[in-house]
Amino acid sequence: MKKITLIALAVFLILPLSVKADWVKEVTNKAEFTSALNAFENTPGCVDKIIVKGDESTLINLGNYTMASDIVGGKLIVTSEQTDINKVPQIQFGFNFTNTTDEPKFSMEWSNLGLQYRSGATASSGQIFYSNIKKCAFDSIIIRNCDI
């Protein structure tokens, strides 16, 4: 009985770490990143992943990007392969969310990236993520190991 309990515990601890993406897109510039965002499957239970290729010299300025208003579910992971915070690629953007359904079924995870407001080096203020007073019923926005 102890052996079965230990095996079950190990499976439950490892399971969240082994989330398999339904699709993975590698990007190096704005056009590829925008194309990958537009390809998001928007399906409950679906996990899509964008990997930003590059290092600290990589800079992708998306400008303003508005997520589709018909989001019904899924998870979008945006990450890089860099784990050293001093070597992560830089993303500049203003990510706008639009009205969504009442049920929070969508989540985003950003990791191993430098996140900046879209104006970049220009001295200004602004929000990286914003919803402009619209109902935005998301499950979660996770920012992990990012330079903001």
C-alpha positions as CSV (number, residue, x, y, z in Angstrom):
1,M,0.0,0.0,0.0
2,K,2.8,2.4,0.8
3,K,4.4,1.7,-2.5
4,I,1.2,2.6,-4.4
5,T,0.8,5.7,-2.4
6,L,4.4,6.8,-3.1
7,I,4.0,6.1,-6.8
8,A,0.7,8.1,-7.0
9,L,2.3,11.0,-5.1
10,A,5.2,11.0,-7.5
11,V,2.9,11.0,-10.5
12,F,0.8,13.9,-9.1
13,L,4.0,15.9,-8.4
14,I,5.5,15.4,-11.9
15,L,2.3,15.7,-13.9
16,P,2.1,19.6,-13.8
17,L,5.7,19.8,-14.9
18,S,5.2,17.7,-18.0
19,V,2.5,19.7,-19.7
20,K,2.7,19.0,-23.4
21,A,2.0,21.8,-25.9
22,D,-0.5,21.0,-28.7
23,W,1.7,23.1,-31.0
24,V,5.1,24.9,-30.6
25,K,6.2,27.8,-32.8
26,E,9.7,29.2,-32.7
27,V,10.0,32.9,-33.5
28,T,12.8,35.4,-34.1
29,N,11.0,38.5,-35.2
30,K,7.8,40.5,-35.1
31,A,6.2,38.9,-38.1
32,E,6.7,35.4,-36.8
33,F,5.6,36.3,-33.3
34,T,2.4,38.0,-34.6
35,S,1.7,35.0,-36.8
36,A,2.1,32.6,-33.9
37,L,-0.2,34.7,-31.7
38,N,-2.8,34.7,-34.4
39,A,-2.5,30.9,-34.7
40,F,-3.5,30.4,-31.1
41,E,-6.1,27.6,-31.2
42,N,-8.5,29.1,-28.6
43,T,-9.8,25.7,-27.5
44,P,-10.5,24.7,-23.9
45,G,-7.8,22.4,-22.6
46,C,-5.5,23.3,-25.5
47,V,-1.9,24.4,-24.7
48,D,0.0,26.4,-27.3
49,K,3.7,27.5,-26.9
50,I,5.7,30.2,-28.5
51,I,9.5,30.0,-28.0
52,V,11.4,33.2,-28.6
53,K,14.8,32.2,-30.1
54,G,17.8,34.5,-29.2
55,D,19.6,36.1,-26.4
56,E,19.9,39.5,-24.7
57,S,20.7,41.1,-28.1
58,T,17.3,39.9,-29.5
59,L,14.6,42.6,-29.4
60,I,11.1,42.1,-30.8
61,N,8.9,45.2,-30.7
62,L,5.3,44.0,-31.2
63,G,3.8,47.4,-30.7
64,N,0.1,47.1,-29.7
65,Y,-1.4,43.7,-30.0
66,T,-5.1,43.0,-29.3
67,M,-6.1,39.5,-28.4
68,A,-9.2,38.1,-30.1
69,S,-12.6,38.8,-28.4
70,D,-13.9,35.3,-28.9
71,I,-11.6,33.6,-26.5
72,V,-13.2,30.5,-25.0
73,G,-10.2,28.7,-23.5
74,G,-6.8,27.3,-23.6
75,K,-3.3,28.2,-22.4
76,L,-0.7,30.2,-24.2
77,I,2.9,29.8,-23.1
78,V,5.5,32.4,-24.3
79,T,9.0,31.6,-23.3
80,S,12.7,31.4,-24.4
81,E,15.3,28.8,-23.9
82,Q,17.4,31.2,-21.9
83,T,17.4,30.7,-18.1
84,D,20.0,33.3,-17.2
85,I,18.0,36.5,-16.5
86,N,20.9,38.5,-18.0
87,K,20.6,36.7,-21.3
88,V,16.9,36.6,-22.0
89,P,15.4,38.0,-25.3
90,Q,13.5,41.3,-25.0
91,I,9.9,41.8,-26.0
92,Q,8.3,45.3,-26.2
93,F,4.5,45.4,-26.5
94,G,1.2,46.7,-25.2
95,F,-1.0,43.6,-24.9
96,N,-4.7,44.6,-25.1
97,F,-7.4,42.2,-24.0
98,T,-11.0,42.6,-25.2
99,N,-14.3,41.5,-23.8
100,T,-14.4,37.7,-23.1
101,T,-17.0,35.3,-21.9
102,D,-18.0,35.1,-18.2
103,E,-16.1,31.9,-17.6
104,P,-12.3,32.2,-17.0
105,K,-11.0,29.5,-19.2
106,F,-7.9,31.1,-20.7
107,S,-4.5,31.6,-19.2
108,M,-1.1,33.0,-20.3
109,E,2.3,32.2,-19.0
110,W,5.4,34.4,-19.8
111,S,8.8,33.1,-18.8
112,N,12.5,33.7,-19.4
113,L,11.9,37.0,-21.2
114,G,12.5,40.7,-20.8
115,L,9.1,42.4,-20.9
116,Q,8.9,46.1,-21.7
117,Y,6.2,48.6,-22.6
118,R,6.1,49.1,-26.4
119,S,7.8,52.5,-26.4
120,G,11.1,50.8,-25.5
121,A,14.0,53.2,-24.7
122,T,11.7,56.3,-25.0
123,A,10.9,57.7,-21.5
124,S,7.2,57.1,-21.1
125,S,4.8,55.1,-19.0
126,G,2.2,52.5,-20.0
127,Q,0.8,49.1,-19.3
128,I,2.3,46.0,-20.7
129,F,-1.1,44.2,-20.2
130,Y,-4.3,46.2,-20.2
131,S,-8.0,45.7,-20.8
132,N,-9.4,49.2,-21.2
133,I,-12.3,48.7,-18.8
134,K,-13.5,45.6,-20.6
135,K,-14.6,42.4,-19.0
136,C,-11.6,40.2,-19.2
137,A,-12.4,36.9,-17.5
138,F,-9.0,35.2,-17.7
139,D,-8.0,32.4,-15.4
140,S,-4.4,33.6,-14.9
141,I,-1.5,35.6,-16.3
142,I,1.7,34.1,-15.0
143,I,5.0,36.0,-15.3
144,R,7.9,33.8,-14.3
145,N,11.7,34.6,-14.4
146,C,11.1,37.7,-16.4
147,D,12.9,41.1,-16.4
148,I,10.2,43.7,-16.4
